[in-house]
Amino acid sequence: MGKEGPAEVAIGVGAPPPARRGDNTVHPFDVGGAGAAPPAQRGLPEKPQPFRRWAPWLVPGFILANVVLFVITMGVNDCPKNSVSCVAGGFLGRFAFQPLNENPLLGPSANTLLKMGALEVTKVVQQHQGWRLITCIWLHAGVVHILANMLSLLFIGIRLEQEFGFVRIGLLYVISGFGGSLLSALFIQSSISVGASGALFGLLGAMLSELITNWTIYANKLAALLTLLFIVVINLAVGILPHVDNFAHIGGFISGFLLGFVLLIRPQFGWVSQRNAPSRYSIGSVKPKHKVYQYIFWIIAAIILIVGFTVGLILLFRGVNANDHCSWCHYLSCVPTSKWSCKSTTQSCQASQTGNQLNLTCDGSGRTRSYELPNATRDKILELCVQLCS
C-alpha cells in the first residue's frame, strides 16, 4: 500500500511451491506384503490425487478489476481539464497523467484518489468512512504501482487459487488487505494510502503458515521454509525506504499468516490414503483427518485474528495514534539515512481570489503563482497547492 506522494510498490514474487511427498500423490496402502503385485496389476488406480486442483478465475478477475478501476480513476482525474500541465496529454486525452513532480508513478492526483476511496485517517475517524479500509486496496497511485502489484498477484495468487480454490483465496486476499489498511491507519495518519500490497503480503504470509501447518506432507521442508523466509524478508526490507507504507505490508503479512492456519489446513496423507483405499481391503485403525497441532494452530490463530481486529478497530475509531504508544515503531516503515529523510511534508498554501484570478503562495517554499480560475473550489485549490509546492 502506498503513501501519496510516491506510492508504495510491492515487489513480492511467489516462492516456487515446495514439493509434496510423492509429487503430490498418495499411493494406496500396500496390503499384499513384499511379494504383492503392483497397484496397476491389482486393478487399482496407480496414482490417485489426494487434493483437488482448481481452475483459477478469481485472481485473474481481481487483476482485471484493479486495472479497470485504475482506468476509471484516470478518467475521473481528467488531467487536461483540472491541471495546468500533464504527461502525455496530447496522446491520452482525459486519461493523461499528472505532472511527474506531483506523481512520479504516472498516475492521478491525490485529490482524485481521495474521491475514489483512498485511505485517509481523518475521513475514517471523523466522518465515519470506514469503508475506505477496503476500497483503498483496489486503487493504485500510478502505472508503475499497479504494474508491480498485479505482476506479483499473478505469480503468487494463481498458484494458491489452483491449490485451495477461489473461496479461501478470495477471503484471504480481502481480509489481509483489510488488516494491512487497519495497521496502516493506526500508524500512518499524515498522508493517504492506496494499493493492494497489504493483500499481497497476506498471500505471502499464508504461504508460510500453510507450510508450517501442513509440515508433515511436504518434502524438502527446510529448503522450502528458508526460500520463503528469504522472499518475505527482502520484501519487508524494501518497506524501510521513504514513501513506502511498510505498516500495510506488516499488517497484511500478519493477517495472512494467521489466516493461513485457519483457511489453508490440509488433511493428513494417512487419512486421505484410507479414504481412497478400496473397501475390500482392511486398512486397520482409522487415521485422524488432522494432526492435533493443526487444531491448536487453528484455534490460536482464530482467537488472535478476532481479538486483533476488534482492538484495532476500537483504537482507530477512538482516534488513537499508535505512534504515541510506541516510540520506535516508525522505524519499521522508514529508516532515515544521509540520503533521505523520513519526515512527512504537509503542503499548505495561502489563497486569495481577485475576480477571475486565483493567487496561491506555498507556505513551505514561498513560491507564488496566479491562475485564471473563477470561483475555485476547495478541492481545486488543494490540487493546485500540491502542484505548486511539489
C-alpha positions as CSV (number, residue, x, y, z in Angstrom):
1,M,0.0,0.0,0.0
2,G,1.4,3.3,-1.0
3,K,1.5,6.7,0.6
4,E,0.7,9.6,-1.7
5,G,3.3,11.4,-3.0
6,P,5.2,8.5,-4.4
7,A,3.3,5.4,-3.7
8,E,4.4,2.0,-2.4
9,V,5.4,-0.6,-4.9
10,A,5.3,-4.2,-3.9
11,I,7.9,-6.5,-5.4
12,G,6.7,-9.7,-3.9
13,V,7.3,-12.7,-6.1
14,G,5.9,-16.0,-5.0
15,A,8.3,-18.8,-4.0
16,P,8.2,-21.9,-6.0
17,P,5.8,-24.3,-4.4
18,P,7.6,-26.8,-2.2
19,A,7.3,-30.4,-3.4
20,R,4.9,-32.6,-1.5
21,R,5.7,-36.2,-0.8
22,G,5.3,-38.4,-3.8
23,D,4.9,-35.5,-6.2
24,N,1.6,-34.5,-4.6
25,T,0.2,-38.0,-4.9
26,V,-0.9,-40.7,-2.4
27,H,-0.4,-44.3,-3.1
28,P,-2.9,-46.9,-1.6
29,F,-1.7,-49.0,1.2
30,D,0.4,-51.9,0.2
31,V,-1.6,-54.7,1.9
32,G,-0.1,-57.6,-0.1
33,G,3.4,-57.6,1.5
34,A,6.7,-57.6,-0.3
35,G,5.6,-60.0,-2.9
36,A,2.3,-58.3,-3.8
37,A,1.6,-57.3,-7.3
38,P,2.0,-53.5,-8.1
39,P,-1.2,-51.5,-7.8
40,A,-1.8,-51.3,-11.5
41,Q,-1.8,-55.2,-11.7
42,R,-4.4,-55.4,-8.9
43,G,-6.8,-53.1,-10.8
44,L,-6.2,-50.1,-8.5
45,P,-5.6,-46.6,-9.7
46,E,-1.8,-46.2,-9.7
47,K,-1.7,-42.5,-8.6
48,P,-4.9,-41.2,-7.0
49,Q,-4.8,-37.4,-6.5
50,P,-5.4,-36.5,-2.8
51,F,-6.2,-32.8,-3.3
52,R,-8.5,-31.2,-5.9
53,R,-6.9,-28.8,-8.4
54,W,-9.0,-25.7,-9.1
55,A,-9.2,-23.7,-12.4
56,P,-8.2,-20.2,-11.4
57,W,-10.6,-17.4,-12.3
58,L,-10.9,-15.2,-9.2
59,V,-7.3,-14.0,-9.2
60,P,-7.5,-13.0,-12.9
61,G,-10.8,-11.3,-12.0
62,F,-9.0,-9.4,-9.2
63,I,-6.3,-8.3,-11.7
64,L,-8.9,-7.2,-14.2
65,A,-10.9,-5.3,-11.6
66,N,-7.8,-3.4,-10.4
67,V,-6.9,-2.4,-14.0
68,V,-10.5,-1.3,-14.8
69,L,-10.6,0.8,-11.6
70,F,-7.3,2.4,-12.5
71,V,-8.6,3.4,-15.9
72,I,-11.8,4.8,-14.4
73,T,-9.7,6.7,-11.8
74,M,-7.7,8.3,-14.6
75,G,-10.9,9.2,-16.4
76,V,-12.2,10.9,-13.3
77,N,-8.9,12.6,-12.8
78,D,-9.2,14.3,-16.3
79,C,-5.8,16.0,-16.0
80,P,-6.1,18.3,-19.1
81,K,-9.2,19.9,-17.5
82,N,-8.1,20.1,-13.9
83,S,-4.3,20.8,-14.2
84,V,-2.0,23.3,-15.8
85,S,0.3,20.6,-17.3
86,C,0.0,16.9,-17.9
87,V,2.2,14.0,-19.0
88,A,1.1,12.6,-22.4
89,G,-1.8,14.9,-22.6
90,G,-1.9,15.1,-26.3
91,F,-1.9,11.3,-26.7
92,L,-4.0,10.1,-23.8
93,G,-6.5,13.0,-23.6
94,R,-8.5,13.0,-20.4
95,F,-6.6,9.9,-19.3
96,A,-3.3,11.8,-19.2
97,F,-1.0,11.6,-16.1
98,Q,-0.4,14.2,-13.5
99,P,3.0,16.1,-13.8
100,L,5.9,14.0,-12.6
101,N,6.8,16.4,-9.8
102,E,3.3,15.7,-8.4
103,N,3.1,12.0,-9.1
104,P,6.3,10.3,-10.4
105,L,4.5,6.9,-10.7
106,L,2.4,8.1,-13.8
107,G,-1.0,8.4,-12.2
108,P,-3.8,10.6,-10.9
109,S,-3.7,13.4,-8.3
110,A,-4.1,12.7,-4.6
111,N,-7.4,14.5,-4.7
112,T,-8.8,12.1,-7.3
113,L,-7.6,9.1,-5.2
114,L,-9.5,10.6,-2.2
115,K,-12.6,10.9,-4.3
116,M,-12.3,7.2,-5.4
117,G,-11.9,5.9,-1.9
118,A,-8.2,6.2,-0.8
119,L,-7.5,5.7,2.9
120,E,-7.3,8.9,4.9
121,V,-7.5,8.6,8.7
122,T,-9.3,11.8,9.3
123,K,-12.1,10.8,6.9
124,V,-12.3,7.3,8.5
125,V,-12.4,8.6,12.1
126,Q,-14.2,12.0,11.9
127,Q,-16.5,11.3,9.0
128,H,-17.1,7.6,9.8
129,Q,-16.0,6.4,6.4
130,G,-14.7,3.0,7.5
131,W,-15.4,1.6,4.0
132,R,-12.1,3.3,2.9
133,L,-10.2,0.4,4.7
134,I,-11.5,-1.8,2.0
135,T,-11.8,0.4,-1.1
136,C,-8.2,1.6,-0.8
137,I,-6.8,-1.8,-1.6
138,W,-8.4,-1.7,-5.1
139,L,-6.8,1.7,-6.0
140,H,-3.3,2.4,-7.3
141,A,-1.2,5.6,-7.4
142,G,0.2,5.1,-10.9
143,V,1.1,2.8,-13.8
144,V,4.4,1.7,-12.1
145,H,2.5,0.9,-8.9
146,I,-0.3,-1.2,-10.5
147,L,2.1,-3.0,-12.8
148,A,4.3,-4.1,-10.0
149,N,1.4,-5.2,-7.8
150,M,-0.5,-7.0,-10.5
151,L,2.6,-9.0,-11.6
152,S,3.1,-10.1,-8.0
153,L,-0.5,-11.1,-7.7
154,L,-0.3,-13.1,-10.9
155,F,2.7,-15.1,-9.7
156,I,1.5,-15.6,-6.2
157,G,-2.2,-15.8,-6.5
158,I,-2.7,-18.1,-9.4
159,R,-0.8,-20.9,-7.8
160,L,-2.6,-20.5,-4.5
161,E,-6.1,-20.5,-6.1
162,Q,-5.2,-23.7,-8.1
163,E,-4.3,-25.3,-4.8
164,F,-7.0,-24.0,-2.5
165,G,-9.9,-22.7,-4.6
166,F,-11.4,-19.3,-5.1
167,V,-13.4,-19.1,-1.8
168,R,-10.5,-19.4,0.6
169,I,-8.1,-17.3,-1.5
170,G,-10.7,-14.6,-2.1
171,L,-11.3,-14.4,1.7
172,L,-7.6,-14.4,2.3
173,Y,-6.9,-11.6,-0.1
174,V,-9.6,-9.3,1.1
175,I,-9.2,-9.9,4.9
176,S,-5.4,-9.5,4.6
177,G,-5.8,-6.2,2.7
178,F,-8.2,-5.0,5.4
179,G,-5.6,-6.0,8.1
180,G,-2.9,-4.0,6.2
181,S,-5.2,-1.0,5.9
182,L,-6.0,-1.2,9.6
183,L,-2.4,-1.2,10.8
184,S,-1.5,1.5,8.4
185,A,-4.3,3.7,9.6
186,L,-3.1,3.3,13.2
187,F,0.4,4.4,12.4
188,I,0.4,6.5,9.2
189,Q,-2.0,9.4,9.8
190,S,-0.5,12.2,7.9
191,S,-0.9,11.0,4.3
192,I,-3.3,9.0,2.2
193,S,-2.7,5.3,1.2
194,V,-3.7,3.2,-1.7
195,G,-2.6,-0.2,-3.1
196,A,-3.0,-3.9,-3.0
197,S,0.3,-4.7,-1.2
198,G,-1.3,-5.5,2.1
199,A,-3.3,-8.2,0.4
200,L,-0.2,-9.4,-1.5
201,F,1.8,-9.7,1.7
202,G,-1.1,-11.6,3.2
203,L,-0.7,-14.2,0.4
204,L,3.0,-14.5,1.3
205,G,2.2,-14.8,5.0
206,A,-0.4,-17.5,4.2
207,M,2.1,-19.5,2.1
208,L,4.4,-19.5,5.2
209,S,1.8,-20.7,7.7
210,E,0.5,-23.2,5.2
211,L,3.9,-24.8,5.0
212,I,4.1,-24.9,8.8
213,T,0.6,-26.3,9.5
214,N,0.9,-28.9,6.7
215,W,4.5,-29.7,7.6
216,T,4.2,-33.5,7.5
217,I,3.1,-33.7,3.9
218,Y,6.0,-31.8,2.4
219,A,9.3,-33.0,1.2
220,N,12.4,-30.7,1.3
221,K,10.8,-28.8,4.2
222,L,13.8,-26.8,5.3
223,A,14.7,-25.6,1.8
224,A,11.1,-24.5,1.2
225,L,11.0,-22.7,4.5
226,L,14.3,-20.9,4.0
227,T,13.4,-19.8,0.5
228,L,10.0,-18.4,1.6
229,L,11.5,-16.6,4.5
230,F,14.2,-15.1,2.3
231,I,11.5,-13.7,-0.1
232,V,9.5,-12.3,2.8
233,V,12.5,-10.6,4.4
234,I,13.5,-9.0,1.1
235,N,10.0,-7.7,0.5
236,L,9.7,-6.3,4.0
237,A,13.2,-4.7,3.8
238,V,12.0,-2.6,0.8
239,G,9.5,-1.1,3.2
240,I,12.1,0.9,5.2
241,L,12.5,3.2,2.2
242,P,10.7,6.6,2.3
243,H,7.2,6.9,0.8
244,V,6.6,3.2,1.3
245,D,3.9,2.2,3.7
246,N,5.5,-0.8,5.4
247,F,2.8,-0.9,8.1
248,A,0.4,-2.0,5.4
249,H,2.9,-4.7,4.4
250,I,3.3,-5.9,8.0
251,G,-0.4,-5.8,8.8
252,G,-1.2,-7.7,5.7
253,F,1.5,-10.3,6.3
254,I,0.5,-10.9,9.9
255,S,-3.2,-11.2,8.9
256,G,-2.4,-13.6,6.1
257,F,0.0,-15.6,8.3
258,L,-2.8,-16.2,10.8
259,L,-5.4,-16.8,8.2
260,G,-3.3,-19.5,6.6
261,F,-3.6,-21.6,9.8
262,V,-7.4,-21.2,9.6
263,L,-8.1,-21.4,5.9
264,L,-5.3,-23.5,4.3
265,I,-5.2,-26.5,6.6
266,R,-4.7,-29.8,4.8
267,P,-5.8,-33.4,5.8
268,Q,-3.0,-35.8,6.6
269,F,-1.9,-38.4,4.0
270,G,-2.8,-41.3,6.2
271,W,-6.5,-40.2,6.3
272,V,-6.5,-39.5,2.5
273,S,-5.0,-42.9,1.8
274,Q,-7.6,-44.6,3.9
275,R,-10.4,-42.7,2.1
276,N,-9.0,-43.7,-1.3
277,A,-8.4,-47.3,-0.4
278,P,-10.9,-49.9,-1.9
279,S,-13.4,-51.1,0.7
280,R,-12.4,-54.8,0.3
281,Y,-9.0,-54.1,1.8
282,S,-8.5,-53.9,5.6
283,I,-6.9,-50.6,6.5
284,G,-6.6,-51.0,10.2
285,S,-7.3,-48.3,12.7
286,V,-9.0,-45.1,11.4
287,K,-6.5,-42.3,10.9
288,P,-7.4,-38.8,12.1
289,K,-8.1,-36.2,9.4
290,H,-5.8,-33.6,11.0
291,K,-2.9,-33.6,13.5
292,V,-3.5,-32.3,17.0
293,Y,-1.1,-29.4,16.4
294,Q,-3.1,-28.3,13.4
295,Y,-6.2,-27.9,15.6
296,I,-4.1,-26.0,18.1
297,F,-2.7,-23.6,15.5
298,W,-6.3,-23.1,14.1
299,I,-7.7,-22.1,17.5
300,I,-4.9,-19.8,18.5
301,A,-4.8,-18.1,15.1
302,A,-8.6,-17.5,15.0
303,I,-8.5,-16.0,18.5
304,I,-5.6,-13.7,17.7
305,L,-7.3,-12.5,14.5
306,I,-10.6,-11.8,16.1
307,V,-9.1,-10.0,19.1
308,G,-6.6,-8.1,17.0
309,F,-9.1,-6.8,14.5
310,T,-11.6,-5.9,17.3
311,V,-9.0,-4.0,19.4
312,G,-7.5,-2.3,16.2
313,L,-10.9,-1.0,15.1
314,I,-11.8,0.3,18.6
315,L,-8.5,2.2,18.8
316,L,-8.8,3.5,15.2
317,F,-12.4,4.9,15.7
318,R,-11.3,6.4,19.0
319,G,-8.7,8.4,17.1
320,V,-5.7,6.7,18.7
321,N,-2.3,7.4,17.1
322,A,-0.3,4.2,17.7
323,N,3.0,6.1,17.4
324,D,2.2,7.8,20.8
325,H,2.4,4.4,22.5
326,C,5.4,3.0,20.5
327,S,8.3,5.5,20.2
328,W,10.4,3.2,17.9
329,C,7.7,1.7,15.7
330,H,8.1,4.4,13.0
331,Y,11.4,2.8,12.1
332,L,9.5,-0.2,10.8
333,S,8.2,1.9,7.9
334,C,11.1,4.2,7.2
335,V,14.7,4.3,8.5
336,P,16.3,7.8,8.0
337,T,19.8,8.0,6.4
338,S,22.1,10.7,5.0
339,K,20.4,10.0,1.6
340,W,16.8,10.6,2.6
341,S,14.5,11.9,5.3
342,C,11.5,10.2,6.8
343,K,9.7,13.3,7.8
344,S,6.4,13.7,6.1
345,T,5.8,17.1,4.5
346,T,2.4,18.7,4.8
347,Q,1.7,21.0,1.9
348,S,-0.3,24.1,2.5
349,C,-0.9,27.4,0.7
350,Q,-2.2,30.9,1.2
351,A,-5.0,31.6,-1.3
352,S,-6.7,34.8,-2.4
353,Q,-9.3,35.3,-5.1
354,T,-9.4,38.5,-7.1
355,G,-12.2,38.4,-9.7
356,N,-11.3,35.5,-12.0
357,Q,-7.8,35.3,-10.8
358,L,-6.7,32.9,-8.0
359,N,-3.4,33.7,-6.3
360,L,-1.6,30.9,-4.4
361,T,1.5,31.1,-2.2
362,C,3.2,27.9,-0.9
363,D,3.8,28.1,2.8
364,G,6.8,25.8,2.6
365,S,8.8,27.3,-0.3
366,G,7.3,30.8,-0.6
367,R,6.6,30.1,-4.3
368,T,3.7,32.2,-5.7
369,R,1.6,31.6,-8.8
370,S,-1.6,33.1,-10.3
371,Y,-4.3,31.1,-12.1
372,E,-7.2,32.3,-14.3
373,L,-9.8,30.4,-12.4
374,P,-13.1,31.9,-11.3
375,N,-14.9,30.5,-8.3
376,A,-12.2,27.9,-7.4
377,T,-13.5,25.1,-5.2
378,R,-11.6,23.9,-2.1
379,D,-10.6,20.7,-3.8
380,K,-9.3,22.6,-6.8
381,I,-7.2,24.9,-4.6
382,L,-5.8,21.9,-2.8
383,E,-4.8,20.2,-6.0
384,L,-3.1,23.4,-7.3
385,C,-1.4,23.8,-4.0
386,V,0.1,20.3,-4.2
387,Q,1.4,21.1,-7.7
388,L,2.8,24.4,-6.6
389,C,4.7,23.0,-3.6
390,S,6.0,19.8,-5.3
